């Protein structure tokens, strides 16, 4: 009888723990789903990053986006567009660069889904700010 009670208790413990783990994993997955946020910062390129977190130099950012072949430096590879957050100076790779192509070296407010794990942002809206 004692062995049977112990077996039942062990079974319940294992199956209940498995359910708890499943719920915990579901909670983690839900937390990883990016929420739409609005942040202010600067549009730059991956090579210069925070160097363009100030007014000016849109031509430099555009050249970096294109790469150096157009200016006699074919060894300079095209750089990805980035968003540099005002508050933390964190650099976020812009996943959909076409959304920010008209804002090189501009101070902007970006609304989008920021992915902290990949350090990237899927831009939904962008507007210039002063």
Secondary structure, DSSP 4 states (H G I P E B T S, - for coil): -HHHHHHHHHHHHHHHHHHHHHHHHHHHHHHHSPPEEEEEEEEEETTTGGGGSSS--HHHHHHHHH-GGGGT-TTS----EEEEETTT--EEEESSGGGGTT-TT-EEEEEEEEETTTTEEEEEEEEE--
